[in-house]
Amino acid sequence: MRTRRTAAAIAAFATAAVLVAGCSDSGGKGSEEKPDEGGKGGKVSGPKLTIAMVTHSGKGDAFWDIVQKGAQAAADKDNVEFLYASDDQAQQQAQHVQSYIDKKVDGIIVTLAKPEAMKDVLAKAKAAGIPVVTINSGGQFSKEYGALNHIGQDESVAGEAVGAELGKTNRKKALCVIHEQGNVSLEDRCAGVKKAFGGATENINVPGTDMPQTQSQIAAKLQATDDIDAIVTLNAGIAEAAIKAKADSGSKAEVSTFDLNEAVTEQMKNKAITFAVDQQPYLQGYLAVDGLWLYKTNLNVIGGGQQVLTGPAIVTEKDVPQLEKLAKNGTR
Amino acid sequence: MSTATVDERLLRTSVWKKLLSRPELGAVMGAVAVFVFFSFAADSFLRMSSLSTVLYAASTLGIMAVPVALLMIGGEFDLSAGVLVTSSALASSMFSYQMTANVWVGVFVSLLVTLGIGIFNGFMLTRTQLPSFIVTLGTFLMLTGLNLGLTKLISGTVQTKSIADMEGFSSAQTVFASEISIGGVNFKITILWWLALVALATWILLRTRWGNWIFAVGGNGDAARAVGVPVTKTRIGLYMAVAFGAWISGQHLLFSFARVQSGEGVGNELIYIVAAVIGGCLITGGYGSAIGSAFGALIFGMVSKGIVFAEWNADWYKFFLGAMLLLATLLNHWVRKRAEATK
């Protein structure tokens, strides 16, 4: 009986807290602007196609969310039914592709983060006469595996762009933060930074699923090596931890990051992030679906079968006014 | 034998021997060894600002290691503890944002939700009699899915919206994620939370009836029940304690960053258990201490940051981390063996 009374007391207290404390006059959902329905043009007529996308994304990755939004926008316009599956285990990813082949979809979009695992299943897609477009990473394997074309960003090139940008502001020593030890594309980015940057570059591994630990890890590094004057993070979430770590350690280092989102545009406005490298994930999804539609209806191939690069685009504080709202809607 | 007339339970033991028989002794020695080692291995380790970083890292683990240690003394595990921290932060953030409510309302709703999950764990365990490994593994997977699914459903993306501009944020930040300046060096408030929890848990374990129940339940549940210990209530209470720790950690996470990534926290449950075990808890239950878990967390914090201060090659980080933890635990084990031998 006592526990029940306690529970009732807690519930009553919580209700009272809601009533007494009431509402917030600032922020929250109440201050949200209605997103305008821009970008949704008229639909094309013609037969309804089915296009499937299979990526190597882990669950809950903000980046792939934007890719899907781009793909869905193109699908809506092109009268396409868009299907999506993902798995960070290569074998599972290949099985998803196989099931879409069995389903006889009209086109397949895949990522080649683990190229060897996708080779066989892409040959099967070709044998079944289903056109394939590859996106994001692994562009050098695209043609070999029989894809129409590749739409994405070369990670090394993107890293080099960051290195060159750091050189422009006379940085001396950069810290590249790897949030997933052993991830090839992250290592490629840091290697690219090192290659194009005039100064020294050091890497550090942080536990990317634990923000406080990531923050203290970067702070420790900044305290140990106090001549670091540039921090490069490889996704938007880690950039937040780097900004905190910089304050904790009293470092003067500039923070710049890969990927763009609402938080990053805010931090650029606050001058906490100097620049971001955008690889336009929305465009990767959009062009892949649109490209397959063009191929199916008119036998066009975007880029004439060559790799189409969607990045790296360097975004700075100057670009924030235009991008802010788009980032808030989750399309940039 | 002249002493044969005195019952051995009434024998006076020296303070030294009493100290030697404490579960946390090995962990204290391990912590001292790690501290001395990095004082020599890393130039920047001994600066006050560096120690503040180490203490911060130790405190965010330690806050969870304390209730996890109590739970392990009570003979159970909680594999959902890592993601529960994220769930707690998400609940608080999304409730405040969606209801446009003062963030303190979200903080209290989150407390209820988190404690509710703790009760669920305890209830499932005691009702089904299944091993806690299985029950909490189920909760772990379900929470991982819920964190992502609900966040995406409610916020539209995989991270929550910023609540930094909402009412109550700054006062909540003061409580959960502020800094205290001592002699020009800033220390995080999580260190205070950590110390307070260690003190509270130690008092409960050593000075209250509940402490006796916890040891009894972990030592032998059936025997404890037979002598009238409320076994079911004790177990559910322990899971609620873990949930309470997750609530504090979750609010710290939220008020440090103002937004929460839904995929965080996976894997931390094992680190909490590691801290408790280094601190002298037995995996079989019935033995351990809250102070020990604090030293376990401190060892983990010192090693993980010490490697960075020592500027060892980053590619080998995990190897060094594992090796140092193993060495610290071996020392701990060795000290305890010696202590038992001298009894």
Chai-1 contact restraints between the chains, C-beta under 6 A:
chainA,res_idxA,chainB,res_idxB,connection_type,confidence,min_distance_angstrom,max_distance_angstrom,comment,restraint_id
A,A14,B,F108,contact,1.0,0.0,6.0,A-B,restraint_1
A,A14,B,L112,contact,1.0,0.0,6.0,A-B,restraint_2
A,A17,B,V105,contact,1.0,0.0,6.0,A-B,restraint_3
A,A17,B,F108,contact,1.0,0.0,6.0,A-B,restraint_4
A,V18,B,V105,contact,1.0,0.0,6.0,A-B,restraint_5
A,A21,B,N102,contact,1.0,0.0,6.0,A-B,restraint_6
A,A21,B,W104,contact,1.0,0.0,6.0,A-B,restraint_7
A,A21,B,V105,contact,1.0,0.0,6.0,A-B,restraint_8
A,C23,B,T100,contact,1.0,0.0,6.0,A-B,restraint_9
A,C23,B,A101,contact,1.0,0.0,6.0,A-B,restraint_10
A,S24,B,T100,contact,1.0,0.0,6.0,A-B,restraint_11
A,S24,B,A101,contact,1.0,0.0,6.0,A-B,restraint_12
A,S24,B,N102,contact,1.0,0.0,6.0,A-B,restraint_13
A,S24,B,M166,contact,1.0,0.0,6.0,A-B,restraint_14
A,S24,B,E167,contact,1.0,0.0,6.0,A-B,restraint_15
A,S26,B,D165,contact,1.0,0.0,6.0,A-B,restraint_16
A,S26,B,M166,contact,1.0,0.0,6.0,A-B,restraint_17
A,S26,B,E167,contact,1.0,0.0,6.0,A-B,restraint_18
A,G27,B,D165,contact,1.0,0.0,6.0,A-B,restraint_19
A,G27,B,M166,contact,1.0,0.0,6.0,A-B,restraint_20
A,G28,B,Y97,contact,1.0,0.0,6.0,A-B,restraint_21
A,G28,B,T100,contact,1.0,0.0,6.0,A-B,restraint_22
A,G28,B,M166,contact,1.0,0.0,6.0,A-B,restraint_23
A,K29,B,Y97,contact,1.0,0.0,6.0,A-B,restraint_24
A,K29,B,Q98,contact,1.0,0.0,6.0,A-B,restraint_25
A,K29,B,T100,contact,1.0,0.0,6.0,A-B,restraint_26
A,G30,B,T100,contact,1.0,0.0,6.0,A-B,restraint_27
A,K59,B,L148,contact,1.0,0.0,6.0,A-B,restraint_28
A,G60,B,L148,contact,1.0,0.0,6.0,A-B,restraint_29
A,G60,B,V158,contact,1.0,0.0,6.0,A-B,restraint_30
A,G60,B,S262,contact,1.0,0.0,6.0,A-B,restraint_31
A,G60,B,G263,contact,1.0,0.0,6.0,A-B,restraint_32
A,A62,B,T157,contact,1.0,0.0,6.0,A-B,restraint_33
A,A62,B,V158,contact,1.0,0.0,6.0,A-B,restraint_34
A,A62,B,Q159,contact,1.0,0.0,6.0,A-B,restraint_35
A,D65,B,T157,contact,1.0,0.0,6.0,A-B,restraint_36
A,D65,B,V158,contact,1.0,0.0,6.0,A-B,restraint_37
A,N203,B,A314,contact,1.0,0.0,6.0,A-B,restraint_38
A,I204,B,A314,contact,1.0,0.0,6.0,A-B,restraint_39
A,N205,B,A314,contact,1.0,0.0,6.0,A-B,restraint_40
A,N205,B,Y317,contact,1.0,0.0,6.0,A-B,restraint_41
A,T209,B,E264,contact,1.0,0.0,6.0,A-B,restraint_42
A,T209,B,V266,contact,1.0,0.0,6.0,A-B,restraint_43
A,T209,B,G267,contact,1.0,0.0,6.0,A-B,restraint_44
A,D210,B,N268,contact,1.0,0.0,6.0,A-B,restraint_45
A,P212,B,T60,contact,1.0,0.0,6.0,A-B,restraint_46
A,S216,B,T53,contact,1.0,0.0,6.0,A-B,restraint_47
A,S216,B,Y56,contact,1.0,0.0,6.0,A-B,restraint_48
A,S216,B,A57,contact,1.0,0.0,6.0,A-B,restraint_49
A,A219,B,T53,contact,1.0,0.0,6.0,A-B,restraint_50
A,A220,B,T53,contact,1.0,0.0,6.0,A-B,restraint_51
A,A220,B,K305,contact,1.0,0.0,6.0,A-B,restraint_52
A,A220,B,V308,contact,1.0,0.0,6.0,A-B,restraint_53
A,A220,B,F309,contact,1.0,0.0,6.0,A-B,restraint_54
A,K221,B,V308,contact,1.0,0.0,6.0,A-B,restraint_55
A,Q223,B,S44,contact,1.0,0.0,6.0,A-B,restraint_56
A,Q223,B,S49,contact,1.0,0.0,6.0,A-B,restraint_57
A,Q223,B,S50,contact,1.0,0.0,6.0,A-B,restraint_58
A,A224,B,S44,contact,1.0,0.0,6.0,A-B,restraint_59
A,A224,B,F309,contact,1.0,0.0,6.0,A-B,restraint_60
A,A224,B,E311,contact,1.0,0.0,6.0,A-B,restraint_61
A,G237,B,Q261,contact,1.0,0.0,6.0,A-B,restraint_62
A,E240,B,F257,contact,1.0,0.0,6.0,A-B,restraint_63
A,G330,B,T157,contact,1.0,0.0,6.0,A-B,restraint_64
